[in-house]
Amino acid sequence: MTLSQIWDKFRKPFNFAWRTGVIVIAVGILCGLFSEFMGWLWCYVEGESYDTEYVSDEIKVRYYTDGTCRVYTRWDNKRLSKKLKYVDPYPNAGDTLTTYQSLDSKWGYLSTVSGKIVIPASYAEVWDFSEGLAAVVDDKGKIGYINHTGEIVFYVEDIYLDGSDNSFCNGVCVMTSAINGLKGAINKNGEWILPMEYRQIFSPYRDGFLKVCKGEHWGLYDSAGKELFPIIYDDIYYDEGYDRVFTNKNGVKQLVSVTGEVIEPVIVARITPLN
């Protein structure tokens, strides 16, 4: 068999394979170019992403290089929001709303479950929800507390907050003045149980008792603002769950009941052996 005959025999399969190879390569190049184009188009429309924060088991926030972000479903990347300026990825534990900032720098709240906006961005400043309430500041500088529907429950008049968390704990919110740093406390009806005149007020214990300080001395109040122990102690500590209080005054440490009955008149902190 001559070379010409061999060529005639394999020419058709060879031409088919060559043309098929060219087509496959061409299709691959076109697919690559199309993918690059779609990636460019996506970046043009959405912006190039550089980071992702997981807000909850249901939603995440993707941040873009143009300074914006969007909310997506966590698992299938379904887009849930328009472009936003910021979404707080660390909502208060136990609550289903987190704060967000719109492109015009106003603040509102969105759901950590659905990713949808629940309270539109209309506030100059906001804080996390706690025990069903959240502090907000409107455009006029008025401070109020809203519920999960965005309804104002009460206003807090004539104070300037210092940016603390302003959250409720066991029915009490400790507030700090931005003018002099002194603290006060309100209940969930917006009533002042302690005026803004204390150097320190610790968040209440589970029983609602508040450890307070004026000057250099400490005392203990209940959740209604009633004095349990006057502010005369060098230190005071409520033993939660046992209804007893450790006091320290002028170096004398005692263990007393919440009603003031002495349980142990003197508590020895340590013993030093005599030489």
PLY file of the C-alpha trace (Angstrom):
ply
format ascii 1.0
element vertex 275
property float x
property float y
property float z
element edge 274
property int vertex1
property int vertex2
end_header
0.00 0.00 0.00
1.41 3.35 -1.05
1.60 6.47 1.09
-1.07 8.06 -1.08
-3.42 5.17 -0.42
-2.71 5.31 3.31
-3.41 9.06 3.36
-6.65 8.57 1.44
-7.71 6.00 4.03
-7.04 8.21 7.11
-7.69 11.65 5.64
-11.36 11.91 6.63
-10.85 10.83 10.29
-7.82 13.13 10.53
-9.71 16.11 9.14
-12.64 15.37 11.48
-10.37 15.16 14.52
-8.49 18.32 13.55
-11.63 20.33 12.98
-13.17 19.00 16.20
-10.05 19.97 18.12
-10.11 23.46 16.66
-13.79 23.83 17.58
-13.20 22.58 21.14
-10.30 24.99 21.61
-12.31 27.85 20.15
-15.29 27.05 22.40
-12.96 26.88 25.43
-11.49 30.27 24.58
-14.95 31.77 24.08
-16.17 30.29 27.39
-13.15 31.72 29.18
-13.70 35.11 27.62
-17.40 34.95 28.49
-16.58 34.01 32.08
-14.11 36.89 32.32
-16.68 39.24 30.86
-19.39 38.09 33.29
-16.95 38.47 36.17
-16.10 41.97 35.01
-19.81 42.78 34.56
-20.59 41.43 38.04
-17.82 43.51 39.58
-19.05 46.54 37.64
-22.61 46.10 38.88
-21.93 44.76 42.38
-18.40 45.95 43.06
-15.46 43.69 43.78
-15.90 41.86 47.08
-13.04 41.56 49.55
-14.56 40.18 52.77
-17.52 38.25 54.17
-19.00 38.34 57.68
-21.43 35.69 58.94
-24.17 37.40 60.93
-26.21 34.31 61.83
-26.92 30.76 60.66
-29.16 32.21 57.93
-27.47 35.34 56.55
-24.07 36.81 55.78
-22.75 40.20 54.69
-20.42 40.62 51.74
-18.27 43.78 51.66
-17.09 45.49 48.47
-14.13 47.65 47.59
-16.38 50.62 46.84
-17.22 50.87 50.56
-20.63 49.21 50.35
-22.03 45.85 51.42
-25.00 43.59 50.74
-26.85 40.94 52.72
-27.03 37.40 51.26
-28.39 34.06 52.34
-25.59 32.13 53.99
-25.77 28.93 51.98
-27.08 29.66 48.46
-25.83 33.27 48.08
-29.25 34.72 47.32
-29.10 38.51 47.48
-31.41 39.93 50.15
-30.67 43.66 50.30
-29.77 46.67 48.24
-26.38 48.26 48.72
-25.77 49.36 52.30
-22.95 51.16 54.05
-22.60 48.81 57.02
-24.26 45.88 58.77
-23.33 44.96 62.34
-22.18 41.31 62.17
-22.35 40.93 65.96
-25.97 41.42 67.09
-26.85 41.22 70.74
-27.07 37.57 71.79
-30.63 36.30 71.93
-32.09 39.02 69.69
-33.19 38.69 66.06
-32.44 42.25 64.92
-29.10 43.85 64.12
-28.23 47.41 63.15
-27.39 48.58 59.64
-26.37 51.88 58.04
-27.79 53.07 54.73
-25.78 54.86 52.05
-27.02 58.22 53.39
-25.49 57.32 56.81
-28.83 56.85 58.59
-29.32 53.83 60.86
-32.00 51.14 61.10
-32.49 47.46 61.89
-32.71 44.29 59.80
-33.61 40.71 60.65
-30.81 38.23 61.33
-33.21 35.46 60.23
-34.64 36.74 56.92
-32.08 39.46 56.16
-34.93 41.85 55.41
-35.11 45.41 56.69
-37.53 45.54 59.62
-37.04 49.13 60.81
-36.04 51.58 58.03
-32.89 53.65 58.40
-34.14 56.94 59.86
-32.00 57.45 62.98
-28.83 59.43 63.56
-27.57 56.83 66.04
-28.73 53.44 67.30
-27.83 50.75 69.83
-28.47 47.01 69.95
-31.76 45.62 71.20
-31.80 44.19 74.72
-34.80 42.76 76.52
-37.01 43.96 73.65
-35.89 47.61 73.63
-33.20 49.62 71.83
-31.97 53.18 72.29
-32.09 55.47 69.23
-31.30 59.13 68.50
-33.43 60.96 65.96
-32.40 63.85 63.69
-33.31 66.36 66.39
-31.03 64.69 68.92
-33.90 63.29 71.00
-33.11 59.98 72.68
-35.79 57.34 72.87
-36.28 53.61 73.20
-38.09 51.65 70.48
-39.59 48.15 70.34
-39.18 45.59 67.55
-41.78 47.32 65.37
-39.94 50.67 65.54
-42.52 52.25 67.84
-41.17 54.72 70.40
-41.92 53.30 73.86
-40.55 56.29 75.78
-38.16 59.23 75.45
-35.30 59.97 77.79
-35.29 63.72 78.29
-32.45 66.19 78.81
-29.44 63.88 78.80
-26.48 63.39 76.51
-25.20 59.85 76.19
-21.50 59.04 75.90
-21.85 56.17 73.42
-22.03 53.34 75.95
-24.16 50.33 75.09
-27.28 51.74 76.85
-28.75 48.25 77.05
-31.11 46.73 79.59
-29.99 44.03 81.98
-32.46 42.45 84.39
-34.92 45.28 83.72
-32.48 48.14 84.36
-30.40 50.28 82.00
-27.36 52.12 83.32
-26.78 55.37 81.43
-23.69 57.61 81.31
-23.64 61.36 80.79
-21.39 62.65 78.02
-21.05 65.94 79.91
-19.55 64.83 83.22
-19.32 61.04 82.99
-21.72 60.48 85.88
-24.18 57.61 85.74
-27.86 57.02 86.42
-30.34 54.20 85.81
-33.81 53.82 84.29
-36.35 51.00 84.26
-38.20 49.63 81.22
-40.94 52.25 81.62
-38.38 55.02 81.15
-38.56 56.04 84.81
-35.41 57.16 86.58
-34.72 54.84 89.48
-31.33 56.47 90.14
-30.50 60.05 89.05
-27.39 60.88 87.00
-25.14 61.56 89.97
-23.14 58.39 90.58
-19.48 57.80 89.75
-20.17 54.14 89.00
-23.19 51.87 88.72
-22.62 48.25 87.84
-25.14 46.31 85.76
-27.68 44.75 88.09
-27.37 41.27 89.48
-30.03 38.72 88.50
-32.03 39.81 91.56
-31.93 43.41 90.33
-29.58 44.71 93.01
-27.28 47.53 91.91
-23.79 48.18 93.24
-23.29 51.97 93.19
-20.48 54.39 93.97
-20.29 58.05 94.96
-16.87 59.54 95.51
-14.81 56.69 96.93
-17.56 54.78 98.71
-19.97 52.04 97.70
-23.52 51.02 98.50
-26.25 48.66 97.32
-29.70 49.53 95.90
-32.58 47.43 94.60
-34.12 47.60 91.12
-36.63 50.23 92.26
-33.86 52.55 93.46
-34.44 51.82 97.14
-31.35 51.95 99.33
-30.43 48.59 100.84
-26.96 49.53 102.08
-25.92 53.22 102.31
-22.96 54.50 100.33
-20.48 54.36 103.19
-18.44 51.24 102.44
-14.92 50.92 101.06
-16.29 47.99 99.06
-19.43 45.90 98.92
-20.31 42.67 97.16
-23.65 40.90 96.80
-23.34 37.12 96.97
-25.81 36.25 94.26
-28.15 33.37 95.03
-27.50 33.41 98.78
-29.11 36.75 99.74
-26.04 37.87 101.62
-23.64 40.77 101.28
-19.94 41.13 101.97
-19.06 44.58 103.28
-15.73 46.27 103.94
-15.62 49.45 106.01
-12.50 50.91 107.58
-10.77 47.56 107.21
-13.55 45.64 108.99
-15.09 42.98 106.75
-18.48 41.49 107.55
-20.99 39.10 106.07
-24.57 40.31 106.47
-27.99 39.41 105.09
-29.80 41.61 102.56
-31.99 42.84 105.42
-28.89 43.96 107.35
-28.64 41.16 109.90
-25.03 40.30 110.72
-24.14 36.72 109.76
-20.42 36.90 110.50
-19.26 40.01 112.40
-15.65 39.72 111.28
-14.24 38.01 108.20
-10.57 37.14 108.36
-8.98 37.58 104.97
-5.66 36.01 105.91
-3.59 34.92 108.91
0.03 35.97 109.32
2.09 33.75 111.69
3.91 35.53 114.51
7.72 35.33 114.54
0 1
1 2
2 3
3 4
4 5
5 6
6 7
7 8
8 9
9 10
10 11
11 12
12 13
13 14
14 15
15 16
16 17
17 18
18 19
19 20
20 21
21 22
22 23
23 24
24 25
25 26
26 27
27 28
28 29
29 30
30 31
31 32
32 33
33 34
34 35
35 36
36 37
37 38
38 39
39 40
40 41
41 42
42 43
43 44
44 45
45 46
46 47
47 48
48 49
49 50
50 51
51 52
52 53
53 54
54 55
55 56
56 57
57 58
58 59
59 60
60 61
61 62
62 63
63 64
64 65
65 66
66 67
67 68
68 69
69 70
70 71
71 72
72 73
73 74
74 75
75 76
76 77
77 78
78 79
79 80
80 81
81 82
82 83
83 84
84 85
85 86
86 87
87 88
88 89
89 90
90 91
91 92
92 93
93 94
94 95
95 96
96 97
97 98
98 99
99 100
100 101
101 102
102 103
103 104
104 105
105 106
106 107
107 108
108 109
109 110
110 111
111 112
112 113
113 114
114 115
115 116
116 117
117 118
118 119
119 120
120 121
121 122
122 123
123 124
124 125
125 126
126 127
127 128
128 129
129 130
130 131
131 132
132 133
133 134
134 135
135 136
136 137
137 138
138 139
139 140
140 141
141 142
142 143
143 144
144 145
145 146
146 147
147 148
148 149
149 150
150 151
151 152
152 153
153 154
154 155
155 156
156 157
157 158
158 159
159 160
160 161
161 162
162 163
163 164
164 165
165 166
166 167
167 168
168 169
169 170
170 171
171 172
172 173
173 174
174 175
175 176
176 177
177 178
178 179
179 180
180 181
181 182
182 183
183 184
184 185
185 186
186 187
187 188
188 189
189 190
190 191
191 192
192 193
193 194
194 195
195 196
196 197
197 198
198 199
199 200
200 201
201 202
202 203
203 204
204 205
205 206
206 207
207 208
208 209
209 210
210 211
211 212
212 213
213 214
214 215
215 216
216 217
217 218
218 219
219 220
220 221
221 222
222 223
223 224
224 225
225 226
226 227
227 228
228 229
229 230
230 231
231 232
232 233
233 234
234 235
235 236
236 237
237 238
238 239
239 240
240 241
241 242
242 243
243 244
244 245
245 246
246 247
247 248
248 249
249 250
250 251
251 252
252 253
253 254
254 255
255 256
256 257
257 258
258 259
259 260
260 261
261 262
262 263
263 264
264 265
265 266
266 267
267 268
268 269
269 270
270 271
271 272
272 273
273 274
